[in-house]
Amino acid sequence: MNTSPRLFVRSHVARDLLQNAALFKTDKLVVWEYVSNGLQYCGPGTNPIVKVALDSKRKRIAVQDNGRGMDWAGLQNFFVMHGENIDRKEGRPGRGRFGTGKSAAFGIAELLRITSVRNGKRSKVELQRANIDRITSEEPIPLDILEREVPTPSGNGTLIEVEGIHLRSLDQAAIIHYIERHLAKCPKNATVFVNNHECEFSEPAIAAEYRFTPDELIARVLGDAELVVKVSKSPLDEDLRGISVFSNGVWHETTLAGSEGREMAQYIFGEIDVGRLDDDKSPIAAFDMSRSMRLNPENDLVRAAHAFIGTKVEEVRRGLLEEEKTRKAAEEAKKLAQQASEIARVINEDFNAFRQRVAKVRAKTRGGSDLDQNAPTGGEQEDDLIFGAELPAKQTSPEGGPGVAEGDGNATEPSNQNPAVEPADPEAPKLGRATGGSGTKRKPAGGFDVRFREMGEAASRAEYISDERTIYINLQHPQVAAALGNATVDDPLFRRLAYEIAFFEYTVALAQEMIRAGACYDLTDPVFEIREAMNRLARKAAALYAE
């Protein structure tokens, strides 16, 4: 008989709960955790409705649903860390997998209160962070029981209250955007309100759609999965690009599977539902409980899905590249490119002057020195160019800038007799080469680009894509299309409108870039800069109205 002491795996419940709570670092993750429960756990025949109340002043979030609610036994099961999901146990797939959602509130707050009604009985419990912190052993964490199955005429549903939030403020726009992205795969009868806003997923205008099924070899791994690849009429924001990977309707990842950052990839989105991910029992799990929205590429099933997605996305992207080349070859497209380049030149002249002015102000506020006076003679920016034959550029001066003089440093003679150049449109002659920074790849930090695109009648007049620093003007917007009419792109009316649209987008983008760079010290700074920039640019474009 073996009489040696036995060893057991145990869990420190308080630490376990707080470590899981740390995965919910933002308000949007916390809100969606409870919203998704209200949408998923709904009684038969009930259209799910979830109302979210955000109160930044009182540091409070409330999420009310009309789901099936929880009785006392249901509440007990809810507060079992890593407990088995009842719906999943009964064969109904969904998000509940790791049993960690109840900890979400403590990722950002001090208190979680749950009021739930089921079959005419209401229960209310509360858990505070202070009570969790007091637990120093493997003991369970006690909850404060405020009500237990009190009779009520109210219908089924659950109210989640999160209080004592540590965030500086609640980001309502980000929360709405996150919910709307997830609503794409929710039942069509689901309704979510955030304060007074009804969340609705609006799919981008589609120019083309392609459907792919895996070949026999890949199908053995992925099963019956269809990949839908869509092409947007206009460039997509970064968080909308890529193929959304679902499993039984639950969203796990969005990926371009290797095409990230490549030309025309910013127009591609779509989806695939790989049901086998939900039942995968591989030693290396496909996903974890972190809600990171990233699948594990080391998992065999995920690797096969990425390979399938990557091949088809690249196929579509290459087709778009060929179409783009054909489009650029058209005479009108060339004229539009020339106009866009000229608009960009005017904008970048203003932007360069603005940057120099900001640099001088910053230098003087740091100790009275002028950054321009101490600027190195060699380029240190990633987008600096000198005369050469490698990159598109345009000549700005027949000879280089002033050299460095000995003694007083006031040289007036050029040290470089080659022409001075600056970055230009990709179709421009190759008159430059990279000289500064850590590499030769040009970055958008050098200035703004302007392009014309057919983005759909319902799309905005223009869109500014920050990571490209590019302003896209929509040729199909009713105002722009009316200005063009039966005329050519050289028509003065069309040109004036194009300049006006680009100037407006630039001034707003300039304010955004100031905020991102931390160059705003007061809320009125961006408004002032928008007004000033519009005035400067209007003066530069005055000649257009004399035509």
C-alpha positions as CSV (number, residue, x, y, z in Angstrom):
1,M,0.0,0.0,0.0
2,N,1.4,3.4,-1.0
3,T,1.3,5.7,2.0
4,S,3.4,8.6,0.6
5,P,1.8,12.0,0.7
6,R,-0.3,12.9,-2.3
7,L,0.0,16.1,-4.4
8,F,-2.9,18.1,-5.9
9,V,-3.2,20.9,-8.4
10,R,-4.9,23.8,-6.7
11,S,-5.9,27.4,-7.6
12,H,-5.6,30.6,-5.8
13,V,-9.0,31.9,-6.8
14,A,-8.4,35.6,-6.1
15,R,-5.1,35.7,-8.1
16,D,-6.7,33.6,-10.8
17,L,-9.6,36.1,-11.1
18,L,-7.4,39.2,-11.2
19,Q,-4.9,37.7,-13.7
20,N,-7.8,36.9,-16.0
21,A,-9.2,40.4,-15.4
22,A,-6.0,41.9,-16.6
23,L,-6.8,40.6,-20.1
24,F,-9.6,43.2,-20.3
25,K,-7.6,46.4,-20.5
26,T,-10.0,48.7,-22.3
27,D,-13.6,49.8,-21.9
28,K,-14.6,48.4,-25.3
29,L,-13.5,44.9,-24.3
30,V,-15.3,45.0,-21.0
31,V,-18.5,46.4,-22.6
32,W,-18.5,43.9,-25.4
33,E,-18.0,41.0,-23.0
34,Y,-21.3,41.8,-21.3
35,V,-23.1,42.9,-24.4
36,S,-22.3,39.6,-26.1
37,N,-23.7,37.6,-23.2
38,G,-27.0,39.6,-23.5
39,L,-27.2,38.8,-27.2
40,Q,-26.3,35.2,-27.0
41,Y,-28.2,34.0,-23.9
42,C,-31.7,35.0,-25.0
43,G,-34.9,33.0,-24.6
44,P,-36.6,31.4,-27.7
45,G,-38.7,33.8,-29.7
46,T,-37.2,36.9,-28.1
47,N,-35.5,39.5,-30.2
48,P,-32.3,40.4,-28.2
49,I,-32.1,44.0,-27.1
50,V,-29.1,45.4,-25.1
51,K,-28.8,48.9,-23.7
52,V,-25.5,50.3,-22.7
53,A,-25.3,53.4,-20.5
54,L,-21.9,55.1,-20.3
55,D,-21.3,57.7,-17.6
56,S,-17.8,59.1,-17.7
57,K,-18.6,61.7,-14.9
58,R,-19.7,59.0,-12.5
59,K,-17.1,56.4,-13.7
60,R,-19.9,53.9,-14.4
61,I,-21.0,51.5,-17.1
62,A,-24.4,49.7,-17.1
63,V,-25.4,47.0,-19.5
64,Q,-29.1,45.9,-19.5
65,D,-30.4,43.0,-21.6
66,N,-33.7,41.2,-22.1
67,G,-32.0,37.8,-22.1
68,R,-33.3,34.7,-20.3
69,G,-31.7,35.9,-17.0
70,M,-30.2,33.7,-14.3
71,D,-31.9,32.0,-11.3
72,W,-29.9,31.4,-8.1
73,A,-28.3,28.2,-9.5
74,G,-27.4,30.1,-12.7
75,L,-25.7,32.8,-10.7
76,Q,-23.7,30.2,-8.8
77,N,-22.5,28.7,-12.1
78,F,-21.7,32.1,-13.5
79,F,-19.2,32.8,-10.7
80,V,-17.3,29.5,-11.2
81,M,-13.9,30.4,-12.6
82,H,-13.3,28.4,-15.8
83,G,-16.6,26.6,-15.2
84,E,-18.1,24.6,-18.0
85,N,-20.5,26.6,-20.2
86,I,-24.0,25.1,-19.9
87,D,-25.0,26.0,-23.5
88,R,-21.8,24.5,-24.9
89,K,-22.3,21.4,-22.8
90,E,-25.8,21.1,-24.3
91,G,-24.4,21.4,-27.9
92,R,-25.1,25.1,-28.5
93,P,-21.8,26.7,-29.6
94,G,-21.0,30.3,-28.7
95,R,-18.4,32.6,-27.2
96,G,-18.4,31.1,-23.7
97,R,-15.4,28.8,-23.6
98,F,-13.0,29.7,-20.8
99,G,-15.3,30.9,-18.1
100,T,-13.4,34.1,-17.6
101,G,-16.0,36.8,-18.6
102,K,-17.1,37.5,-15.1
103,S,-13.7,38.9,-14.3
104,A,-13.8,41.5,-17.1
105,A,-15.1,44.4,-14.9
106,F,-12.0,44.2,-12.7
107,G,-9.7,44.9,-15.6
108,I,-10.7,48.6,-15.3
109,A,-12.9,49.0,-12.3
110,E,-13.5,48.4,-8.5
111,L,-17.0,46.9,-8.4
112,L,-19.3,44.5,-10.3
113,R,-23.0,44.3,-9.5
114,I,-25.3,41.9,-11.2
115,T,-29.1,42.0,-11.0
116,S,-30.8,39.2,-12.8
117,V,-34.5,38.2,-13.3
118,R,-35.7,34.8,-14.3
119,N,-39.2,33.4,-14.2
120,G,-40.5,36.2,-11.9
121,K,-37.7,36.1,-9.4
122,R,-35.0,38.7,-9.0
123,S,-31.5,38.2,-7.5
124,K,-28.8,40.8,-6.9
125,V,-25.2,40.2,-5.9
126,E,-22.1,42.4,-5.7
127,L,-18.4,41.8,-5.8
128,Q,-15.8,44.5,-4.8
129,R,-12.1,44.5,-5.7
130,A,-11.2,45.1,-2.1
131,N,-12.8,41.8,-1.1
132,I,-10.8,40.0,-3.8
133,D,-7.5,41.7,-2.6
134,R,-8.1,40.5,1.0
135,I,-8.1,36.8,0.0
136,T,-4.6,35.4,0.6
137,S,-5.2,31.7,0.4
138,E,-7.1,29.2,-1.8
139,E,-10.4,30.1,-0.2
140,P,-13.3,31.0,-2.4
141,I,-14.2,34.7,-2.7
142,P,-17.4,35.7,-0.9
143,L,-20.0,37.9,-2.8
144,D,-22.3,40.3,-1.1
145,I,-25.9,39.0,-1.5
146,L,-28.2,42.0,-1.9
147,E,-31.3,40.0,-3.0
148,R,-32.1,36.3,-3.5
149,E,-35.0,35.3,-5.7
150,V,-37.3,38.1,-4.6
151,P,-40.7,38.0,-6.5
152,T,-41.0,40.6,-9.2
153,P,-43.3,41.4,-12.1
154,S,-40.3,42.3,-14.3
155,G,-39.5,40.2,-17.3
156,N,-36.4,38.1,-17.7
157,G,-33.1,39.9,-18.2
158,T,-29.8,40.9,-16.6
159,L,-28.4,44.2,-15.5
160,I,-24.6,44.5,-15.2
161,E,-23.2,47.5,-13.4
162,V,-19.5,48.3,-13.4
163,E,-18.5,51.1,-11.0
164,G,-15.3,52.8,-9.7
165,I,-13.7,52.8,-13.2
166,H,-10.1,53.8,-13.3
167,L,-10.0,55.1,-16.9
168,R,-9.7,58.9,-17.4
169,S,-12.8,58.8,-19.5
170,L,-15.0,56.3,-21.4
171,D,-14.4,56.2,-25.2
172,Q,-17.9,56.1,-26.5
173,A,-16.9,56.3,-30.2
174,A,-14.5,53.4,-29.8
175,I,-17.0,51.3,-27.9
176,I,-19.7,51.9,-30.6
177,H,-17.2,51.1,-33.4
178,Y,-16.1,47.8,-31.7
179,I,-19.7,46.7,-31.1
180,E,-20.7,47.5,-34.7
181,R,-17.9,45.4,-36.1
182,H,-19.0,42.4,-34.0
183,L,-22.7,42.9,-35.0
184,A,-21.7,41.8,-38.5
185,K,-22.1,38.2,-37.4
186,C,-24.9,38.6,-34.8
187,P,-28.5,37.7,-35.5
188,K,-30.2,40.3,-37.8
189,N,-32.9,40.9,-35.1
190,A,-30.3,41.9,-32.5
191,T,-30.4,45.5,-31.3
192,V,-27.7,47.3,-29.2
193,F,-28.0,50.9,-28.0
194,V,-25.0,52.8,-26.5
195,N,-26.5,55.8,-24.7
196,N,-28.7,57.3,-27.4
197,H,-27.0,55.7,-30.4
198,E,-28.3,52.6,-32.1
199,C,-25.4,50.4,-33.2
200,E,-25.6,49.2,-36.8
201,F,-23.0,47.5,-38.9
202,S,-22.6,49.2,-42.2
203,E,-20.6,47.2,-44.8
204,P,-18.4,49.2,-47.1
205,A,-19.6,49.7,-50.7
206,I,-18.5,46.7,-52.7
207,A,-16.9,46.9,-56.1
208,A,-16.5,43.1,-56.5
209,E,-17.0,39.8,-54.6
210,Y,-15.2,36.5,-55.0
211,R,-16.0,33.1,-53.4
212,F,-13.5,30.3,-53.0
213,T,-13.8,26.8,-51.6
214,P,-10.7,24.8,-50.6
215,D,-9.3,22.1,-52.7
216,E,-9.5,18.5,-51.6
217,L,-6.2,18.5,-49.6
218,I,-7.1,21.7,-47.7
219,A,-10.7,20.6,-47.2
220,R,-9.5,17.6,-45.3
221,V,-8.2,20.0,-42.7
222,L,-10.6,22.9,-42.8
223,G,-13.8,21.0,-43.6
224,D,-16.7,22.6,-45.4
225,A,-15.5,26.3,-45.4
226,E,-16.2,29.0,-48.0
227,L,-14.0,32.0,-48.2
228,V,-15.6,35.3,-49.3
229,V,-13.2,38.0,-50.5
230,K,-14.7,41.4,-51.2
231,V,-13.2,44.5,-52.8
232,S,-14.2,47.8,-51.4
233,K,-14.9,50.8,-53.7
234,S,-12.8,53.0,-51.4
235,P,-9.7,52.4,-49.2
236,L,-10.6,50.9,-45.9
237,D,-9.4,52.0,-42.5
238,E,-6.8,49.7,-41.1
239,D,-9.1,47.9,-38.7
240,L,-11.6,47.0,-41.5
241,R,-9.0,45.5,-43.9
242,G,-8.6,41.7,-44.1
243,I,-10.6,38.5,-43.8
244,S,-12.5,38.0,-40.7
245,V,-12.1,34.4,-39.4
246,F,-15.2,33.1,-37.6
247,S,-16.0,29.7,-36.0
248,N,-19.7,28.9,-35.7
249,G,-20.4,32.7,-35.9
250,V,-17.9,33.7,-33.3
251,W,-15.3,36.2,-34.5
252,H,-11.7,35.3,-33.7
253,E,-9.4,37.2,-36.0
254,T,-9.0,39.5,-39.0
255,T,-6.0,38.9,-41.3
256,L,-4.6,39.5,-44.7
257,A,-2.4,36.4,-44.3
258,G,0.8,37.9,-45.6
259,S,-0.6,40.7,-47.8
260,E,-0.5,43.4,-45.1
261,G,0.9,46.6,-46.4
262,R,1.0,45.6,-50.0
263,E,-0.4,47.8,-52.8
264,M,-4.2,47.5,-53.2
265,A,-4.5,45.4,-50.1
266,Q,-6.3,48.3,-48.4
267,Y,-9.3,47.6,-50.5
268,I,-9.7,43.9,-49.5
269,F,-12.0,42.5,-46.8
270,G,-14.2,39.5,-46.4
271,E,-14.9,36.5,-44.2
272,I,-14.6,32.7,-43.6
273,D,-16.3,30.5,-41.1
274,V,-14.1,27.5,-40.0
275,G,-16.4,25.5,-37.8
276,R,-13.7,23.0,-36.9
277,L,-11.8,25.7,-34.9
278,D,-14.5,25.4,-32.3
279,D,-13.9,21.7,-31.7
280,D,-10.1,21.7,-32.2
281,K,-8.4,19.5,-29.6
282,S,-4.8,19.9,-30.8
283,P,-2.0,20.0,-28.2
284,I,-1.3,23.6,-29.5
285,A,-4.5,25.5,-29.0
286,A,-5.9,27.6,-31.9
287,F,-6.8,30.5,-29.6
288,D,-6.6,31.4,-25.9
289,M,-8.7,33.3,-23.4
290,S,-6.9,36.7,-23.9
291,R,-9.5,38.1,-26.4
292,S,-6.5,39.2,-28.4
293,M,-8.4,38.7,-31.7
294,R,-5.4,36.7,-33.0
295,L,-5.3,33.0,-33.8
296,N,-2.2,30.9,-33.0
297,P,-0.3,30.4,-36.2
298,E,1.5,27.4,-34.6
299,N,-1.8,25.4,-34.6
300,D,-2.1,23.1,-37.7
301,L,-5.7,24.1,-38.4
302,V,-4.9,27.8,-38.2
303,R,-1.8,27.4,-40.4
304,A,-4.0,25.7,-43.1
305,A,-6.6,28.5,-42.8
306,H,-3.9,31.1,-43.2
307,A,-2.4,29.4,-46.2
308,F,-5.8,29.1,-47.9
309,I,-6.7,32.8,-47.1
310,G,-3.3,34.1,-48.1
311,T,-3.3,32.4,-51.5
312,K,-6.7,33.7,-52.5
313,V,-6.2,37.2,-51.1
314,E,-3.0,37.5,-53.1
315,E,-4.8,36.3,-56.2
316,V,-7.4,39.0,-55.8
317,R,-4.8,41.6,-55.0
318,R,-2.8,40.9,-58.1
319,G,-5.9,41.2,-60.2
320,L,-6.6,44.6,-58.6
321,L,-3.0,45.6,-59.4
322,E,-3.6,44.8,-63.1
323,E,-6.8,46.7,-63.1
324,E,-5.1,49.7,-61.5
325,K,-2.4,49.6,-64.1
326,T,-5.0,49.7,-66.9
327,R,-6.8,52.5,-65.1
328,K,-3.7,54.6,-64.8
329,A,-3.0,54.2,-68.5
330,A,-6.1,56.1,-69.4
331,E,-5.6,59.7,-70.5
332,E,-8.0,61.1,-68.1
333,A,-6.4,59.2,-65.2
334,K,-3.1,60.8,-66.2
335,K,-4.6,64.2,-66.1
336,L,-6.2,63.5,-62.7
337,A,-2.8,62.3,-61.5
338,Q,-1.2,65.6,-62.6
339,Q,-3.9,67.6,-60.9
340,A,-3.5,65.5,-57.8
341,S,0.2,66.1,-57.8
342,E,-0.2,69.8,-58.2
343,I,-2.7,70.0,-55.3
344,A,-0.3,67.9,-53.2
345,R,2.5,70.3,-54.1
346,V,0.5,73.3,-52.8
347,I,-0.5,71.4,-49.7
348,N,3.1,70.2,-49.0
349,E,4.5,73.7,-49.4
350,D,2.2,74.8,-46.6
351,F,2.9,71.7,-44.6
352,N,6.7,72.1,-44.8
353,A,6.3,75.8,-43.7
354,F,4.1,74.7,-40.9
355,R,6.6,72.1,-39.7
356,Q,9.4,74.5,-39.7
357,R,7.4,77.0,-37.7
358,V,6.4,74.4,-35.1
359,A,10.0,73.2,-34.9
360,K,11.2,76.7,-34.2
361,V,8.7,77.3,-31.5
362,R,9.6,74.0,-29.8
363,A,13.3,74.8,-30.0
364,K,12.8,78.2,-28.4
365,T,10.6,76.8,-25.6
366,R,13.3,74.2,-24.8
367,G,16.1,76.7,-24.3
368,G,16.2,79.5,-26.9
369,S,17.9,77.6,-29.8
370,D,16.4,77.4,-33.3
371,L,16.3,73.9,-34.6
372,D,16.8,75.1,-38.2
373,Q,20.1,76.7,-37.3
374,N,21.4,73.4,-35.9
375,A,20.0,71.1,-38.6
376,P,22.5,68.6,-39.9
377,T,23.7,69.1,-43.5
378,G,23.0,65.4,-44.3
379,G,19.4,64.2,-44.4
380,E,18.3,62.4,-41.2
381,Q,14.7,61.9,-42.2
382,E,13.6,58.7,-43.8
383,D,12.1,60.6,-46.8
384,D,15.1,62.9,-47.6
385,L,16.2,62.7,-51.2
386,I,19.2,63.9,-53.2
387,F,19.7,63.9,-56.9
388,G,20.0,60.4,-58.3
389,A,18.2,57.9,-60.5
390,E,16.5,55.5,-58.0
391,L,13.2,57.1,-56.7
392,P,10.5,59.3,-58.3
393,A,11.3,63.0,-57.7
394,K,10.9,66.4,-59.1
395,Q,13.5,69.2,-59.4
396,T,12.9,72.2,-57.1
397,S,16.1,74.1,-57.8
398,P,18.9,73.9,-60.5
399,E,21.5,73.5,-57.8
400,G,21.8,72.3,-54.2
401,G,21.3,74.2,-51.1
402,P,23.9,76.3,-49.2
403,G,26.9,74.5,-47.9
404,V,28.6,74.7,-44.5
405,A,31.1,77.6,-44.3
406,E,34.1,77.6,-42.0
407,G,34.1,80.1,-39.2
408,D,30.8,82.0,-39.0
409,G,28.7,79.2,-40.6
410,N,27.0,81.7,-43.0
411,A,27.7,80.0,-46.3
412,T,25.8,81.1,-49.4
413,E,27.5,79.0,-52.1
414,P,26.0,75.6,-52.8
415,S,28.0,72.7,-51.5
416,N,26.2,70.3,-53.9
417,Q,26.1,71.5,-57.5
418,N,23.5,68.8,-58.4
419,P,19.9,69.9,-58.7
420,A,17.8,70.0,-55.5
421,V,14.9,67.5,-55.6
422,E,11.9,66.4,-53.4
423,P,9.6,63.4,-53.4
424,A,7.0,63.2,-56.2
425,D,4.2,61.1,-57.6
426,P,5.2,57.5,-58.3
427,E,4.9,58.1,-62.1
428,A,7.4,61.0,-62.0
429,P,10.9,60.5,-63.4
430,K,13.4,58.8,-61.2
431,L,15.6,61.8,-60.3
432,G,16.3,61.1,-56.7
433,R,17.7,58.7,-54.2
434,A,17.4,58.2,-50.5
435,T,20.0,59.9,-48.3
436,G,18.9,60.0,-44.7
437,G,17.5,57.8,-42.0
438,S,18.0,54.1,-41.3
439,G,17.0,52.8,-44.7
440,T,16.0,53.7,-48.2
441,K,12.2,53.0,-47.9
442,R,10.2,56.2,-48.2
443,K,7.7,56.9,-45.5
444,P,4.6,59.0,-45.6
445,A,6.1,61.4,-43.0
446,G,7.5,63.5,-45.9
447,G,4.2,65.1,-46.8
448,F,0.7,64.5,-48.1
449,D,-0.4,62.7,-51.2
450,V,-3.6,63.4,-53.1
451,R,-5.4,60.8,-55.3
452,F,-8.7,60.6,-57.2
453,R,-10.8,57.4,-56.9
454,E,-14.3,56.1,-57.7
455,M,-15.5,55.3,-54.2
456,G,-19.3,55.2,-54.7
457,E,-22.1,57.7,-54.7
458,A,-22.9,57.1,-51.0
459,A,-19.3,57.6,-49.8
460,S,-17.9,60.9,-48.5
461,R,-16.5,63.6,-50.8
462,A,-13.1,62.6,-49.7
463,E,-11.3,60.4,-47.2
464,Y,-8.0,60.9,-45.4
465,I,-6.1,57.7,-44.6
466,S,-3.7,58.5,-41.9
467,D,-1.2,55.6,-42.2
468,E,-0.7,56.5,-45.9
469,R,-1.0,60.3,-45.3
470,T,-3.1,60.3,-48.4
471,I,-6.3,62.3,-49.3
472,Y,-8.6,60.3,-51.6
473,I,-11.2,62.5,-53.5
474,N,-14.3,60.6,-54.5
475,L,-15.2,61.1,-58.2
476,Q,-18.6,59.5,-57.7
477,H,-19.8,61.9,-55.0
478,P,-22.8,63.7,-56.3
479,Q,-21.2,67.2,-55.9
480,V,-18.0,66.1,-57.6
481,A,-19.8,64.3,-60.4
482,A,-22.0,67.3,-61.0
483,A,-19.0,69.6,-61.2
484,L,-17.4,67.3,-63.8
485,G,-20.7,66.7,-65.7
486,N,-19.9,66.3,-69.4
487,A,-16.8,68.4,-69.2
488,T,-13.2,67.2,-68.9
489,V,-11.1,67.1,-65.7
490,D,-9.4,70.3,-67.0
491,D,-12.6,72.3,-66.5
492,P,-12.1,75.2,-64.1
493,L,-15.2,74.4,-62.1
494,F,-14.0,70.8,-61.4
495,R,-10.5,71.9,-60.6
496,R,-11.7,74.5,-58.1
497,L,-13.9,72.0,-56.3
498,A,-11.1,69.4,-56.2
499,Y,-8.7,72.0,-54.6
500,E,-11.4,73.0,-52.1
501,I,-12.1,69.4,-51.1
502,A,-8.4,68.6,-50.7
503,F,-7.7,71.7,-48.8
504,F,-10.5,71.0,-46.4
505,E,-9.3,67.4,-45.8
506,Y,-5.8,68.6,-45.4
507,T,-6.6,71.2,-42.7
508,V,-8.6,68.6,-40.7
509,A,-5.8,66.1,-41.2
510,L,-3.3,68.7,-40.0
511,A,-5.2,69.1,-36.8
512,Q,-5.3,65.3,-36.4
513,E,-1.6,65.0,-36.9
514,M,-1.0,67.8,-34.3
515,I,-3.1,66.0,-31.7
516,R,-1.3,62.7,-32.5
517,A,2.1,64.4,-32.2
518,G,1.1,66.0,-28.9
519,A,1.5,69.5,-30.3
520,C,-1.8,70.8,-28.9
521,Y,-1.8,72.5,-25.6
522,D,-5.4,73.7,-25.6
523,L,-8.6,72.4,-27.2
524,T,-8.8,75.5,-29.4
525,D,-5.4,74.8,-31.0
526,P,-6.7,72.5,-33.8
527,V,-9.6,74.9,-34.6
528,F,-7.2,77.8,-34.9
529,E,-4.8,75.8,-37.1
530,I,-7.7,74.7,-39.4
531,R,-8.9,78.3,-39.8
532,E,-5.3,79.6,-40.4
533,A,-4.5,76.8,-42.9
534,M,-7.6,77.3,-44.9
535,N,-6.9,81.1,-45.1
536,R,-3.3,80.4,-46.3
537,L,-4.4,77.9,-48.9
538,A,-7.2,80.0,-50.2
539,R,-4.7,82.7,-51.0
540,K,-2.5,80.3,-52.9
541,A,-5.4,79.1,-54.9
542,A,-6.8,82.5,-55.7
543,A,-5.5,82.3,-59.3
544,L,-7.9,79.4,-60.0
545,Y,-10.8,81.8,-59.8
546,A,-9.4,84.2,-62.3
547,E,-9.5,81.5,-65.0
